[in-house]
Amino acid sequence: AQARGGRLMHLDYDSDADALYITFREETQGRVVSHELDERRHIDRDDLGDVGVEILQVSRGVNLTGLPRREEIAALLNAIPHTV
């Protein structure tokens, strides 16, 4: 999916872990720190801002509330067939 500024956002799903990781950008600046929104959602940030989002227990559904770039994430999720 095309992200802001022409960068590509991509999604990785691990069916064994039932976990989804959405990468906003590949290159990081400084230390990457994970911030927990709740027990199932984490945002990775570096000195420049958001790097990606991890969502656990995806088969139970995906709550986009409070996630950065949630409209883009929703479009990305809606564009792929769901098998989880």
Buried (B, 14 or more C-beta within 10 A) or exposed (E): BEBEEEEEBEBEBEEEEBBBBBBBBEEBEEEEEEEEBEEBBBBBBBEEEBBBBBBBBBEEEBEBEEBBBBEBBEEBBEEEEEEE
